[in-house]
Amino acid sequence: MHAILINRRTNERKDVKVGFSWTEFFWGFWPALFRGDWKWLIIILIANLTLGAWNMGFGTILFNMVFAFFYNKLYTADLINAGFEPADEGSYNTLVMKNYIAPDSRFSSNNNNNYTINH
């Protein structure tokens, strides 16, 4: 599942994956690097280096398996906190359905949706 987020101030659009992060599961820190997600890139790298150094990499594999359940939600939350909002009602409903945002979350919009911003 995907949702489209837009930053109304900059007109920047992001297509975010909702649910399990298969890319993080298989590739570790690389998805964060390609997304420009510097905060989580550093956290993943530190965790991988710390957990993998003492057990020939098995700690890294375990960390990536567990973290893949959370990464997309954390990335999306960071984007919303940075001023992004659902671009349309379908994206809003997808984020609500997967518990990425609360059902009563309101956003302002330049299109004809009835969102009002409440931070």
C-alpha positions in Angstrom: 0.0 0.0 0.0 1.1 3.5 -0.7 0.1 7.0 0.3 1.0 10.3 -1.3 2.2 13.1 1.0 2.6 16.7 -0.1 4.2 19.7 1.5 2.0 22.6 0.6 4.7 25.2 1.4 7.3 23.7 -1.0 5.0 21.7 -3.3 7.2 18.6 -2.7 5.5 15.3 -3.1 6.5 12.0 -1.5 5.1 8.6 -2.3 5.4 6.6 1.0 5.0 2.9 1.5 2.6 1.9 4.2 3.3 -1.3 6.1 6.3 -3.6 6.3 9.5 -2.3 4.8 10.8 -5.1 2.6 13.6 -2.8 1.3 14.8 -2.1 4.9 14.5 -5.8 5.6 16.7 -6.9 2.8 19.0 -3.8 2.4 19.3 -2.3 5.9 20.4 1.3 5.8 20.3 1.8 2.0 16.6 2.8 1.8 17.2 5.5 4.3 20.2 6.7 2.3 18.3 6.8 -1.0 15.3 8.6 0.7 17.5 11.2 2.2 16.3 10.1 5.7 19.5 11.1 7.5 18.2 10.6 11.0 17.2 7.0 10.5 20.3 6.3 8.3 22.6 7.2 11.2 20.5 5.3 13.8 20.4 2.1 11.5 24.1 2.4 10.8 25.0 2.7 14.5 22.7 -0.2 15.4 24.1 -2.4 12.6 27.7 -1.7 13.5 27.1 -2.1 17.2 25.0 -5.3 17.0 26.9 -6.9 14.1 30.5 -6.3 15.4 30.5 -8.9 18.2 28.6 -11.7 16.5 29.7 -11.9 12.8 26.7 -9.8 11.6 23.9 -11.9 13.0 22.8 -9.0 15.3 22.5 -6.8 12.2 20.3 -9.4 10.5 18.1 -9.6 13.6 17.9 -5.8 13.9 16.9 -5.4 10.3 14.2 -8.1 10.6 12.6 -6.3 13.6 13.1 -2.7 12.4 11.5 -3.5 9.1 8.1 -3.6 10.9 8.5 0.0 12.1 10.7 1.9 9.6 7.9 3.1 7.1 5.8 4.3 10.0 8.7 6.2 11.5 9.7 7.7 8.2 6.1 8.8 7.5 5.7 10.3 11.0 8.9 12.3 10.4 7.5 13.7 7.1 4.2 14.6 8.7 6.1 16.4 11.5 8.1 18.3 8.8 4.9 19.7 7.3 3.8 17.0 4.8 0.2 16.0 4.7 -1.9 13.5 2.8 -2.3 14.7 -0.8 -5.9 13.3 -1.2 -8.6 11.5 0.7 -7.4 8.1 -0.4 -4.0 8.7 1.1 -5.6 10.1 4.3 -7.8 7.0 4.6 -4.8 4.7 4.0 -2.8 6.3 6.7 -5.7 6.2 9.2 -6.5 2.5 8.3 -2.9 1.5 9.1 -2.7 3.6 12.3 -0.1 6.0 10.9 -2.3 9.0 11.9 -5.2 9.4 14.2 -8.7 9.3 12.6 -9.4 12.8 13.8 -6.2 14.3 12.3 -6.9 17.4 10.3 -4.8 19.0 7.7 -5.1 22.2 5.6 -5.4 21.7 1.9 -5.3 23.8 -1.2 -7.5 21.3 -3.0 -11.1 20.8 -2.2 -10.7 18.5 0.8 -12.1 19.5 4.2 -8.9 19.2 6.2 -8.0 21.8 8.8 -4.6 21.8 10.5 -4.4 20.9 14.2 -0.8 20.4 15.5 
